[in-house]
Amino acid sequence: MADTTTNQSQQAKAPEKAIGNKNEKVGEVVSNKMDKTIVVEVTRRVSHPLYKRIVQKRKKFYAHDEKREAQIGDFVRIIECRPLSKLKRWQLSEIVRKAVQVNVELPADIAAANAAAKKKRKKQ
């Protein structure tokens, strides 16, 4: 009787089965203008077969972004999935590093001078 309870508790503690080894890539988001789709550019460094020089090769992948959380410039991890459309075979897994967002604000006096210059150009 005690053996069956320990056997059941071991089964309950057993981890869930892994889905399998899915291909993963890390790259930079270069476009997010489509609906729930991002374009990720993956850069890899390879040795040139003839000249033996290190060369950077780039490839773009279309990935599904359900929550639309990735922005241009973010470094993201994408994983392989079933075909979602003609070009989409990848899914956003996580955002590795967010891009730095820079807001350019003009001081009030420069903004006023620019506005005055625009009005002057319109009158001419």
N, CA, C and O atoms as a printed pandas DataFrame, in Angstrom:
     atom_number atom_name residue_name chain_id  residue_number  x_coord  y_coord  z_coord
0              1         N          MET        A               1    0.823   -1.190    0.000
1              2        CA          MET        A               1    0.000    0.000    0.000
2              3         C          MET        A               1    0.868    1.255    0.000
3              4         O          MET        A               1    0.586    2.215   -0.718
4              5         N          ALA        A               2    1.916    1.241    0.805
5              6        CA          ALA        A               2    2.802    2.395    0.881
6              7         C          ALA        A               2    3.538    2.595   -0.437
7              8         O          ALA        A               2    3.847    3.726   -0.811
8              9         N          ASP        A               3    3.821    1.496   -1.146
9             10        CA          ASP        A               3    4.527    1.597   -2.415
10            11         C          ASP        A               3    3.693    2.329   -3.456
11            12         O          ASP        A               3    4.240    3.106   -4.239
12            13         N          THR        A               4    2.395    2.103   -3.483
13            14        CA          THR        A               4    1.548    2.756   -4.477
14            15         C          THR        A               4    1.428    4.247   -4.205
15            16         O          THR        A               4    1.382    5.033   -5.150
16            17         N          THR        A               5    1.376    4.662   -2.938
17            18        CA          THR        A               5    1.286    6.090   -2.641
18            19         C          THR        A               5    2.583    6.803   -3.008
19            20         O          THR        A               5    2.546    7.919   -3.527
20            21         N          THR        A               6    3.730    6.176   -2.745
21            22        CA          THR        A               6    4.992    6.810   -3.128
22            23         C          THR        A               6    5.116    6.870   -4.643
23            24         O          THR        A               6    5.642    7.844   -5.180
24            25         N          ASN        A               7    4.643    5.852   -5.334
25            26        CA          ASN        A               7    4.690    5.835   -6.788
26            27         C          ASN        A               7    3.820    6.956   -7.359
27            28         O          ASN        A               7    4.221    7.618   -8.316
28            29         N          GLN        A               8    2.624    7.178   -6.778
29            30        CA          GLN        A               8    1.743    8.243   -7.232
30            31         C          GLN        A               8    2.350    9.605   -6.952
31            32         O          GLN        A               8    2.231   10.510   -7.778
32            33         N          SER        A               9    2.999    9.776   -5.807
33            34        CA          SER        A               9    3.596   11.067   -5.486
34            35         C          SER        A               9    4.774   11.347   -6.408
35            36         O          SER        A               9    5.016   12.505   -6.750
36            37         N          GLN        A              10    5.512   10.324   -6.819
37            38        CA          GLN        A              10    6.612   10.518   -7.749
38            39         C          GLN        A              10    6.087   10.931   -9.116
39            40         O          GLN        A              10    6.695   11.760   -9.792
40            41         N          GLN        A              11    4.967   10.359   -9.522
41            42        CA          GLN        A              11    4.391   10.738  -10.801
42            43         C          GLN        A              11    3.897   12.176  -10.768
43            44         O          GLN        A              11    4.003   12.886  -11.768
44            45         N          ALA        A              12    3.369   12.609   -9.654
45            46        CA          ALA        A              12    2.880   13.974   -9.536
46            47         C          ALA        A              12    4.042   14.966   -9.574
47            48         O          ALA        A              12    3.901   16.072  -10.097
48            49         N          LYS        A              13    5.192   14.569   -9.018
49            50        CA          LYS        A              13    6.349   15.460   -8.979
50            51         C          LYS        A              13    7.129   15.459  -10.285
51            52         O          LYS        A              13    7.963   16.339  -10.497
52            53         N          ALA        A              14    6.881   14.497  -11.165
53            54        CA          ALA        A              14    7.634   14.398  -12.418
54            55         C          ALA        A              14    7.374   15.642  -13.262
55            56         O          ALA        A              14    6.232   16.088  -13.379
56            57         N          PRO        A              15    8.438   16.206  -13.855
57            58        CA          PRO        A              15    8.250   17.407  -14.674
58            59         C          PRO        A              15    7.484   17.076  -15.947
59            60         O          PRO        A              15    7.454   15.931  -16.400
60            61         N          GLU        A              16    6.863   18.113  -16.513
61            62        CA          GLU        A              16    6.117   17.923  -17.748
62            63         C          GLU        A              16    7.084   17.599  -18.874
63            64         O          GLU        A              16    8.253   17.981  -18.824
64            65         N          LYS        A              17    6.600   16.897  -19.883
65            66        CA          LYS        A              17    7.448   16.531  -21.006
66            67         C          LYS        A              17    7.838   17.775  -21.789
67            68         O          LYS        A              17    7.024   18.674  -22.002
68            69         N          ALA        A              18    9.080   17.809  -22.210
69            70        CA          ALA        A              18    9.542   18.918  -23.044
70            71         C          ALA        A              18    8.903   18.796  -24.428
71            72         O          ALA        A              18    8.728   17.691  -24.941
72            73         N          ILE        A              19    8.565   19.908  -25.012
73            74        CA          ILE        A              19    7.900   19.917  -26.306
74            75         C          ILE        A              19    8.861   19.449  -27.399
75            76         O          ILE        A              19    8.421   18.952  -28.435
76            77         N          GLY        A              20   10.135   19.600  -27.181
77            78        CA          GLY        A              20   11.117   19.218  -28.185
78            79         C          GLY        A              20   12.107   20.345  -28.362
79            80         O          GLY        A              20   11.937   21.429  -27.805
80            81         N          ASN        A              21   13.119   20.091  -29.122
81            82        CA          ASN        A              21   14.118   21.120  -29.358
82            83         C          ASN        A              21   13.659   22.005  -30.505
83            84         O          ASN        A              21   13.612   21.577  -31.658
84            85         N          LYS        A              22   13.323   23.235  -30.174
85            86        CA          LYS        A              22   12.911   24.192  -31.189
86            87         C          LYS        A              22   14.085   25.118  -31.460
87            88         O          LYS        A              22   14.830   25.488  -30.553
88            89         N          ASN        A              23   14.232   25.478  -32.703
89            90        CA          ASN        A              23   15.315   26.361  -33.099
90            91         C          ASN        A              23   15.068   27.754  -32.525
91            92         O          ASN        A              23   13.944   28.254  -32.583
92            93         N          GLU        A              24   16.097   28.384  -31.974
93            94        CA          GLU        A              24   15.997   29.728  -31.400
94            95         C          GLU        A              24   17.000   30.634  -32.073
95            96         O          GLU        A              24   18.092   30.204  -32.443
96            97         N          LYS        A              25   16.625   31.898  -32.231
97            98        CA          LYS        A              25   17.540   32.886  -32.784
98            99         C          LYS        A              25   17.355   34.186  -32.011
99           100         O          LYS        A              25   16.268   34.479  -31.513
100          101         N          VAL        A              26   18.431   34.958  -31.920
101          102        CA          VAL        A              26   18.389   36.263  -31.269
102          103         C          VAL        A              26   18.768   37.305  -32.312
103          104         O          VAL        A              26   19.773   37.162  -33.008
104          105         N          GLY        A              27   17.955   38.358  -32.415
105          106        CA          GLY        A              27   18.229   39.391  -33.404
106          107         C          GLY        A              27   17.562   40.694  -33.039
107          108         O          GLY        A              27   16.926   40.818  -31.993
108          109         N          GLU        A              28   17.717   41.666  -33.920
109          110        CA          GLU        A              28   17.203   43.014  -33.693
110          111         C          GLU        A              28   15.936   43.228  -34.516
111          112         O          GLU        A              28   15.856   42.824  -35.676
112          113         N          VAL        A              29   14.951   43.868  -33.898
113          114        CA          VAL        A              29   13.701   44.182  -34.594
114          115         C          VAL        A              29   13.962   45.362  -35.524
115          116         O          VAL        A              29   14.387   46.429  -35.080
116          117         N          VAL        A              30   13.704   45.163  -36.822
117          118        CA          VAL        A              30   13.916   46.234  -37.789
118          119         C          VAL        A              30   12.604   46.823  -38.292
119          120         O          VAL        A              30   12.599   47.895  -38.896
120          121         N          SER        A              31   11.482   46.126  -38.046
121          122        CA          SER        A              31   10.184   46.653  -38.450
122          123         C          SER        A              31    9.092   46.044  -37.576
123          124         O          SER        A              31    9.126   44.860  -37.244
124          125         N          ASN        A              32    8.122   46.883  -37.211
125          126        CA          ASN        A              32    6.942   46.406  -36.484
126          127         C          ASN        A              32    5.679   47.053  -37.035
127          128         O          ASN        A              32    4.704   47.231  -36.306
128          129         N          LYS        A              33    5.691   47.407  -38.314
129          130        CA          LYS        A              33    4.578   48.137  -38.908
130          131         C          LYS        A              33    3.395   47.246  -39.267
131          132         O          LYS        A              33    2.287   47.744  -39.466
132          133         N          MET        A              34    3.610   45.948  -39.353
133          134        CA          MET        A              34    2.514   45.039  -39.688
134          135         C          MET        A              34    1.734   44.678  -38.420
135          136         O          MET        A              34    2.222   44.847  -37.303
136          137         N          ASP        A              35    0.528   44.185  -38.617
137          138        CA          ASP        A              35   -0.327   43.831  -37.493
138          139         C          ASP        A              35    0.141   42.513  -36.876
139          140         O          ASP        A              35    0.081   41.468  -37.524
140          141         N          LYS        A              36    0.607   42.560  -35.626
141          142        CA          LYS        A              36    1.065   41.390  -34.861
142          143         C          LYS        A              36    2.224   40.656  -35.541
143          144         O          LYS        A              36    2.401   39.454  -35.343
144          145         N          THR        A              37    3.003   41.373  -36.332
145          146        CA          THR        A              37    4.149   40.784  -37.005
146          147         C          THR        A              37    5.343   41.707  -36.869
147          148         O          THR        A              37    5.222   42.921  -37.037
148          149         N          ILE        A              38    6.498   41.131  -36.562
149          150        CA          ILE        A              38    7.732   41.902  -36.515
150          151         C          ILE        A              38    8.725   41.273  -37.479
151          152         O          ILE        A              38    8.648   40.083  -37.782
152          153         N          VAL        A              39    9.658   42.086  -37.956
153          154        CA          VAL        A              39   10.740   41.594  -38.796
154          155         C          VAL        A              39   12.005   41.658  -37.949
155          156         O          VAL        A              39   12.380   42.722  -37.456
156          157         N          VAL        A              40   12.655   40.512  -37.785
157          158        CA          VAL        A              40   13.845   40.408  -36.938
158          159         C          VAL        A              40   15.036   40.100  -37.837
159          160         O          VAL        A              40   15.011   39.156  -38.627
160          161         N          GLU        A              41   16.083   40.918  -37.698
161          162        CA          GLU        A              41   17.306   40.696  -38.461
162          163         C          GLU        A              41   18.321   39.990  -37.576
163          164         O          GLU        A              41   18.740   40.523  -36.548
164          165         N          VAL        A              42   18.714   38.789  -37.980
165          166        CA          VAL        A              42   19.670   37.985  -37.221
166          167         C          VAL        A              42   21.017   38.092  -37.920
167          168         O          VAL        A              42   21.131   37.834  -39.119
168          169         N          THR        A              43   22.037   38.477  -37.153
169          170        CA          THR        A              43   23.389   38.612  -37.685
170          171         C          THR        A              43   24.252   37.502  -37.130
171          172         O          THR        A              43   24.250   37.239  -35.928
172          173         N          ARG        A              44   24.993   36.848  -38.017
173          174        CA          ARG        A              44   25.919   35.816  -37.564
174          175         C          ARG        A              44   27.273   36.053  -38.218
175          176         O          ARG        A              44   27.365   36.605  -39.315
176          177         N          ARG        A              45   28.313   35.627  -37.525
177          178        CA          ARG        A              45   29.675   35.810  -38.011
178          179         C          ARG        A              45   30.216   34.463  -38.474
179          180         O          ARG        A              45   30.228   33.494  -37.715
180          181         N          VAL        A              46   30.662   34.411  -39.725
181          182        CA          VAL        A              46   31.196   33.181  -40.286
182          183         C          VAL        A              46   32.529   33.467  -40.972
183          184         O          VAL        A              46   32.812   34.593  -41.380
184          185         N          SER        A              47   33.309   32.449  -41.080
185          186        CA          SER        A              47   34.587   32.560  -41.765
186          187         C          SER        A              47   34.366   32.391  -43.272
187          188         O          SER        A              47   33.681   31.464  -43.704
188          189         N          HIS        A              48   34.946   33.283  -44.058
189          190        CA          HIS        A              48   34.820   33.188  -45.508
190          191         C          HIS        A              48   35.552   31.932  -45.980
191          192         O          HIS        A              48   36.687   31.700  -45.563
192          193         N          PRO        A              49   34.932   31.110  -46.840
193          194        CA          PRO        A              49   35.549   29.835  -47.209
194          195         C          PRO        A              49   36.885   29.974  -47.940
195          196         O          PRO        A              49   37.759   29.121  -47.786
196          197         N          LEU        A              50   37.055   31.024  -48.725
197          198        CA          LEU        A              50   38.284   31.179  -49.499
198          199         C          LEU        A              50   39.297   32.069  -48.788
199          200         O          LEU        A              50   40.471   31.717  -48.678
200          201         N          TYR        A              51   38.838   33.220  -48.307
201          202        CA          TYR        A              51   39.764   34.215  -47.754
202          203         C          TYR        A              51   39.978   34.095  -46.253
203          204         O          TYR        A              51   40.836   34.778  -45.693
204          205         N          LYS        A              52   39.205   33.232  -45.594
205          206        CA          LYS        A              52   39.351   32.979  -44.152
206          207         C          LYS        A              52   39.184   34.231  -43.298
207          208         O          LYS        A              52   39.704   34.306  -42.185
208          209         N          ARG        A              53   38.480   35.179  -43.808
209          210        CA          ARG        A              53   38.211   36.408  -43.072
210          211         C          ARG        A              53   36.837   36.288  -42.424
211          212         O          ARG        A              53   35.934   35.689  -43.007
212          213         N          ILE        A              54   36.665   36.848  -41.228
213          214        CA          ILE        A              54   35.368   36.810  -40.553
214          215         C          ILE        A              54   34.420   37.790  -41.251
215          216         O          ILE        A              54   34.728   38.972  -41.403
216          217         N          VAL        A              55   33.267   37.275  -41.670
217          218        CA          VAL        A              55   32.282   38.070  -42.392
218          219         C          VAL        A              55   30.962   38.000  -41.640
219          220         O          VAL        A              55   30.612   36.959  -41.084
220          221         N          GLN        A              56   30.225   39.119  -41.622
221          222        CA          GLN        A              56   28.903   39.121  -40.994
222          223         C          GLN        A              56   27.849   38.819  -42.049
223          224         O          GLN        A              56   27.795   39.467  -43.094
224          225         N          LYS        A              57   27.015   37.828  -41.761
225          226        CA          LYS        A              57   25.901   37.498  -42.642
226          227         C          LYS        A              57   24.616   37.853  -41.912
227          228         O          LYS        A              57   24.486   37.610  -40.713
228          229         N          ARG        A              58   23.663   38.433  -42.645
229          230        CA          ARG        A              58   22.402   38.848  -42.042
230          231         C          ARG        A              58   21.244   38.181  -42.763
231          232         O          ARG        A              58   21.284   37.958  -43.973
232          233         N          LYS        A              59   20.213   37.869  -41.991
233          234        CA          LYS        A              59   18.997   37.296  -42.562
234          235         C          LYS        A              59   17.806   37.833  -41.787
235          236         O          LYS        A              59   17.863   37.983  -40.567
236          237         N          LYS        A              60   16.738   38.121  -42.497
237          238        CA          LYS        A              60   15.530   38.646  -41.864
238          239         C          LYS        A              60   14.501   37.539  -41.715
239          240         O          LYS        A              60   14.295   36.730  -42.619
240          241         N          PHE        A              61   13.861   37.523  -40.551
241          242        CA          PHE        A              61   12.816   36.552  -40.256
242          243         C          PHE        A              61   11.549   37.295  -39.854
243          244         O          PHE        A              61   11.607   38.285  -39.124
244          245         N          TYR        A              62   10.412   36.819  -40.331
245          246        CA          TYR        A              62    9.121   37.360  -39.918
246          247         C          TYR        A              62    8.657   36.553  -38.713
247          248         O          TYR        A              62    8.629   35.323  -38.754
248          249         N          ALA        A              63    8.291   37.251  -37.639
249          250        CA          ALA        A              63    7.894   36.567  -36.406
250          251         C          ALA        A              63    6.560   37.111  -35.914
251          252         O          ALA        A              63    6.229   38.277  -36.129
252          253         N          HIS        A              64    5.806   36.250  -35.255
253          254        CA          HIS        A              64    4.495   36.609  -34.714
254          255         C          HIS        A              64    4.660   37.245  -33.336
255          256         O          HIS        A              64    5.303   36.672  -32.457
256          257         N          ASP        A              65    4.081   38.427  -33.151
257          258        CA          ASP        A              65    4.128   39.157  -31.881
258          259         C          ASP        A              65    2.689   39.400  -31.443
259          260         O          ASP        A              65    2.092   40.419  -31.792
260          261         N          GLU        A              66    2.139   38.469  -30.684
261          262        CA          GLU        A              66    0.715   38.499  -30.315
262          263         C          GLU        A              66    0.341   39.760  -29.547
263          264         O          GLU        A              66   -0.698   40.362  -29.820
264          265         N          LYS        A              67    1.166   40.164  -28.596
265          266        CA          LYS        A              67    0.835   41.312  -27.735
266          267         C          LYS        A              67    1.323   42.638  -28.299
267          268         O          LYS        A              67    1.057   43.686  -27.711
268          269         N          ARG        A              68    2.025   42.617  -29.417
269          270        CA          ARG        A              68    2.564   43.820  -30.056
270          271         C          ARG        A              68    3.431   44.613  -29.100
271          272         O          ARG        A              68    3.295   45.832  -28.992
272          273         N          GLU        A              69    4.332   43.915  -28.401
273          274        CA          GLU        A              69    5.162   44.579  -27.400
274          275         C          GLU        A              69    6.564   44.916  -27.890
275          276         O          GLU        A              69    7.239   45.729  -27.260
276          277         N          ALA        A              70    7.023   44.333  -28.974
277          278        CA          ALA        A              70    8.369   44.603  -29.478
278          279         C          ALA        A              70    8.385   45.894  -30.284
279          280         O          ALA        A              70    7.478   46.158  -31.074
280          281         N          GLN        A              71    9.417   46.689  -30.077
281          282        CA          GLN        A              71    9.583   47.954  -30.781
282          283         C          GLN        A              71   10.845   47.890  -31.643
283          284         O          GLN        A              71   11.688   47.012  -31.456
284          285         N          ILE        A              72   10.968   48.807  -32.569
285          286        CA          ILE        A              72   12.146   48.848  -33.437
286          287         C          ILE        A              72   13.384   49.085  -32.585
287          288         O          ILE        A              72   13.394   49.965  -31.725
288          289         N          GLY        A              73   14.423   48.302  -32.825
289          290        CA          GLY        A              73   15.676   48.427  -32.091
290          291         C          GLY        A              73   15.810   47.457  -30.934
291          292         O          GLY        A              73   16.909   47.283  -30.408
292          293         N          ASP        A              74   14.719   46.817  -30.521
293          294        CA          ASP        A              74   14.788   45.834  -29.433
294          295         C          ASP        A              74   15.534   44.587  -29.901
295          296         O          ASP        A              74   15.436   44.199  -31.065
296          297         N          PHE        A              75   16.272   43.968  -28.999
297          298        CA          PHE        A              75   16.864   42.665  -29.275
298          299         C          PHE        A              75   15.931   41.621  -28.692
299          300         O          PHE        A              75   15.604   41.663  -27.506
300          301         N          VAL        A              76   15.499   40.678  -29.531
301          302        CA          VAL        A              76   14.489   39.706  -29.130
302          303         C          VAL        A              76   14.971   38.290  -29.414
303          304         O          VAL        A              76   15.864   38.073  -30.233
304          305         N          ARG        A              77   14.364   37.333  -28.723
305          306        CA          ARG        A              77   14.596   35.910  -28.980
306          307         C          ARG        A              77   13.343   35.372  -29.654
307          308         O          ARG        A              77   12.233   35.552  -29.151
308          309         N          ILE        A              78   13.524   34.714  -30.791
309          310        CA          ILE        A              78   12.394   34.121  -31.502
310          311         C          ILE        A              78   12.600   32.610  -31.555
311          312         O          ILE        A              78   13.730   32.122  -31.597
312          313         N          ILE        A              79   11.480   31.878  -31.551
313          314        CA          ILE        A              79   11.545   30.416  -31.614
314          315         C          ILE        A              79   10.730   29.938  -32.807
315          316         O          ILE        A              79    9.786   30.591  -33.250
316          317         N          GLU        A              80   11.123   28.799  -33.300
317          318        CA          GLU        A              80   10.471   28.198  -34.445
318          319         C          GLU        A              80    9.066   27.732  -34.077
319          320         O          GLU        A              80    8.840   27.272  -32.957
320          321         N          CYS        A              81    8.128   27.847  -35.004
321          322        CA          CYS        A              81    6.768   27.359  -34.766
322          323         C          CYS        A              81    6.181   26.891  -36.091
323          324         O          CYS        A              81    6.847   26.928  -37.126
324          325         N          ARG        A              82    4.961   26.462  -36.047
325          326        CA          ARG        A              82    4.298   26.006  -37.273
326          327         C          ARG        A              82    4.092   27.208  -38.206
327          328         O          ARG        A              82    4.103   28.346  -37.738
328          329         N          PRO        A              83    3.909   26.988  -39.485
329          330        CA          PRO        A              83    3.684   28.107  -40.399
330          331         C          PRO        A              83    2.400   28.864  -40.049
331          332         O          PRO        A              83    1.322   28.275  -39.963
332          333         N          LEU        A              84    2.534   30.165  -39.851
333          334        CA          LEU        A              84    1.375   30.997  -39.515
334          335         C          LEU        A              84    0.858   31.753  -40.732
335          336         O          LEU        A              84   -0.312   32.131  -40.777
336          337         N          SER        A              85    1.713   31.972  -41.707
337          338        CA          SER        A              85    1.317   32.618  -42.952
338          339         C          SER        A              85    2.345   32.235  -44.008
339          340         O          SER        A              85    3.144   31.321  -43.801
340          341         N          LYS        A              86    2.325   32.923  -45.126
341          342        CA          LYS        A              86    3.246   32.604  -46.207
342          343         C          LYS        A              86    4.702   32.755  -45.774
343          344         O          LYS        A              86    5.549   31.955  -46.173
344          345         N          LEU        A              87    5.002   33.764  -44.967
345          346        CA          LEU        A              87    6.385   34.040  -44.564
346          347         C          LEU        A              87    6.669   33.809  -43.086
347          348         O          LEU        A              87    7.832   33.674  -42.707
348          349         N          LYS        A              88    5.644   33.759  -42.242
349          350        CA          LYS        A              88    5.862   33.662  -40.791
350          351         C          LYS        A              88    5.982   32.218  -40.332
351          352         O          LYS        A              88    5.040   31.433  -40.434
352          353         N          ARG        A              89    7.185   31.882  -39.816
353          354        CA          ARG        A              89    7.425   30.562  -39.222
354          355         C          ARG        A              89    8.082   30.696  -37.858
355          356         O          ARG        A              89    8.605   29.717  -37.326
356          357         N          TRP        A              90    8.062   31.889  -37.285
357          358        CA          TRP        A              90    8.727   32.161  -36.010
358          359         C          TRP        A              90    7.760   32.878  -35.093
359          360         O          TRP        A              90    6.799   33.503  -35.541
360          361         N          GLN        A              91    8.031   32.779  -33.795
361          362        CA          GLN        A              91    7.178   33.394  -32.777
362          363         C          GLN        A              91    8.065   34.100  -31.766
363          364         O          GLN        A              91    9.123   33.586  -31.402
364          365         N          LEU        A              92    7.645   35.268  -31.313
365          366        CA          LEU        A              92    8.410   36.014  -30.318
366          367         C          LEU        A              92    8.400   35.257  -28.999
367          368         O          LEU        A              92    7.339   34.916  -28.476
368          369         N          SER        A              93    9.596   34.996  -28.462
369          370        CA          SER        A              93    9.714   34.285  -27.190
370          371         C          SER        A              93    9.874   35.275  -26.049
371          372         O          SER        A              93    9.137   35.221  -25.064
372          373         N          GLU        A              94   10.842   36.182  -26.183
373          374        CA          GLU        A              94   11.063   37.177  -25.133
374          375         C          GLU        A              94   11.833   38.353  -25.709
375          376         O          GLU        A              94   12.487   38.245  -26.746
376          377         N          ILE        A              95   11.740   39.475  -25.015
377          378        CA          ILE        A              95   12.538   40.642  -25.371
378          379         C          ILE        A              95   13.788   40.594  -24.517
379          380         O          ILE        A              95   13.717   40.699  -23.292
380          381         N          VAL        A              96   14.933   40.434  -25.162
381          382        CA          VAL        A              96   16.200   40.308  -24.448
382          383         C          VAL        A              96   16.644   41.672  -23.916
383          384         O          VAL        A              96   17.025   41.800  -22.753
384          385         N          ARG        A              97   16.590   42.696  -24.789
385          386        CA          ARG        A              97   17.011   44.038  -24.382
386          387         C          ARG        A              97   16.173   45.070  -25.113
387          388         O          ARG        A              97   16.058   45.028  -26.338
388          389         N          LYS        A              98   15.585   46.000  -24.364
389          390        CA          LYS        A              98   14.770   47.056  -24.950
390          391         C          LYS        A              98   15.674   48.110  -25.579
391          392         O          LYS        A              98   16.785   48.351  -25.107
392          393         N          ALA        A              99   15.191   48.728  -26.640
393          394        CA          ALA        A              99   15.928   49.795  -27.302
394          395         C          ALA        A              99   15.836   51.069  -26.484
395          396         O          ALA        A              99   14.859   51.294  -25.771
396          397         N          VAL        A             100   16.852   51.890  -26.592
397          398        CA          VAL        A             100   16.858   53.175  -25.898
398          399         C          VAL        A             100   15.963   54.129  -26.677
399          400         O          VAL        A             100   16.183   54.363  -27.865
400          401         N          GLN        A             101   14.960   54.677  -26.011
401          402        CA          GLN        A             101   14.057   55.629  -26.637
402          403         C          GLN        A             101   14.551   57.041  -26.356
403          404         O          GLN        A             101   14.703   57.436  -25.199
404          405         N          VAL        A             102   14.798   57.792  -27.409
405          406        CA          VAL        A             102   15.317   59.153  -27.262
406          407         C          VAL        A             102   14.247   60.126  -27.720
407          408         O          VAL        A             102   13.786   60.065  -28.860
408          409         N          ASN        A             103   13.854   61.025  -26.828
409          410        CA          ASN        A             103   12.908   62.074  -27.175
410          411         C          ASN        A             103   13.672   63.382  -27.309
411          412         O          ASN        A             103   14.387   63.789  -26.393
412          413         N          VAL        A             104   13.520   64.032  -28.443
413          414        CA          VAL        A             104   14.193   65.301  -28.666
414          415         C          VAL        A             104   13.191   66.407  -28.391
415          416         O          VAL        A             104   12.181   66.533  -29.084
416          417         N          GLU        A             105   13.476   67.203  -27.379
417          418        CA          GLU        A             105   12.612   68.331  -27.039
418          419         C          GLU        A             105   13.399   69.613  -27.248
419          420         O          GLU        A             105   14.506   69.784  -26.737
420          421         N          LEU        A             106   12.802   70.492  -28.004
421          422        CA          LEU        A             106   13.456   71.764  -28.249
422          423         C          LEU        A             106   13.149   72.726  -27.111
423          424         O          LEU        A             106   12.031   72.737  -26.596
424          425         N          PRO        A             107   14.125   73.529  -26.714
425          426        CA          PRO        A             107   13.827   74.568  -25.723
426          427         C          PRO        A             107   12.782   75.538  -26.274
427          428         O          PRO        A             107   12.621   75.658  -27.489
428          429         N          ALA        A             108   12.086   76.215  -25.396
429          430        CA          ALA        A             108   10.975   77.085  -25.780
430          431         C          ALA        A             108   11.421   78.184  -26.734
431          432         O          ALA        A             108   10.720   78.482  -27.702
432          433         N          ASP        A             109   12.579   78.794  -26.478
433          434        CA          ASP        A             109   13.025   79.893  -27.338
434          435         C          ASP        A             109   13.392   79.412  -28.742
435          436         O          ASP        A             109   13.138   80.124  -29.715
436          437         N          ILE        A             110   13.979   78.228  -28.870
437          438        CA          ILE        A             110   14.311   77.697  -30.193
438          439         C          ILE        A             110   13.036   77.317  -30.927
439          440         O          ILE        A             110   12.922   77.553  -32.130
440          441         N          ALA        A             111   12.076   76.733  -30.221
441          442        CA          ALA        A             111   10.808   76.361  -30.838
442          443         C          ALA        A             111   10.069   77.613  -31.320
443          444         O          ALA        A             111    9.485   77.605  -32.404
444          445         N          ALA        A             112   10.090   78.672  -30.536
445          446        CA          ALA        A             112    9.430   79.917  -30.930
446          447         C          ALA        A             112   10.121   80.516  -32.154
447          448         O          ALA        A             112    9.451   81.026  -33.051
448          449         N          ALA        A             113   11.447   80.459  -32.199
449          450        CA          ALA        A             113   12.186   80.986  -33.342
450          451         C          ALA        A             113   11.876   80.178  -34.598
451          452         O          ALA        A             113   11.737   80.748  -35.680
452          453         N          ASN        A             114   11.767   78.866  -34.468
453          454        CA          ASN        A             114   11.418   78.026  -35.617
454          455         C          ASN        A             114   10.012   78.335  -36.118
455          456         O          ASN        A             114    9.782   78.390  -37.326
456          457         N          ALA        A             115    9.077   78.536  -35.204
457          458        CA          ALA        A             115    7.703   78.863  -35.590
458          459         C          ALA        A             115    7.659   80.216  -36.302
459          460         O          ALA        A             115    6.945   80.371  -37.293
460          461         N          ALA        A             116    8.414   81.189  -35.805
461          462        CA          ALA        A             116    8.443   82.511  -36.441
462          463         C          ALA        A             116    9.052   82.417  -37.831
463          464         O          ALA        A             116    8.584   83.087  -38.752
464          465         N          ALA        A             117   10.076   81.609  -38.002
465          466        CA          ALA        A             117   10.712   81.448  -39.306
466          467         C          ALA        A             117    9.749   80.791  -40.290
467          468         O          ALA        A             117    9.738   81.144  -41.469
468          469         N          LYS        A             118    8.960   79.861  -39.834
469          470        CA          LYS        A             118    7.980   79.209  -40.703
470          471         C          LYS        A             118    6.916   80.201  -41.173
471          472         O          LYS        A             118    6.517   80.181  -42.338
472          473         N          LYS        A             119    6.458   81.064  -40.270
473          474        CA          LYS        A             119    5.456   82.063  -40.621
474          475         C          LYS        A             119    6.028   83.050  -41.632
475          476         O          LYS        A             119    5.345   83.462  -42.570
476          477         N          LYS        A             120    7.278   83.421  -41.430
477          478        CA          LYS        A             120    7.922   84.362  -42.332
478          479         C          LYS        A             120    8.037   83.770  -43.743
479          480         O          LYS        A             120    7.839   84.472  -44.734
480          481         N          ARG        A             121    8.357   82.474  -43.824
481          482        CA          ARG        A             121    8.471   81.807  -45.118
482          483         C          ARG        A             121    7.116   81.727  -45.804
483          484         O          ARG        A             121    7.043   81.828  -47.028
484          485         N          LYS        A             122    6.038   81.548  -45.039
485          486        CA          LYS        A             122    4.705   81.443  -45.626
486          487         C          LYS        A             122    4.272   82.782  -46.239
487          488         O          LYS        A             122    3.611   82.804  -47.277
488          489         N          LYS        A             123    4.646   83.898  -45.595
489          490        CA          LYS        A             123    4.253   85.213  -46.085
490          491         C          LYS        A             123    4.946   85.538  -47.405
491          492         O          LYS        A             123    4.394   86.259  -48.236
492          493         N          GLN        A             124    6.120   85.024  -47.594
493          494        CA          GLN        A             124    6.869   85.326  -48.828
494          495         C          GLN        A             124    6.378   84.516  -49.942
495          496         O          GLN        A             124    6.883   84.630  -51.058
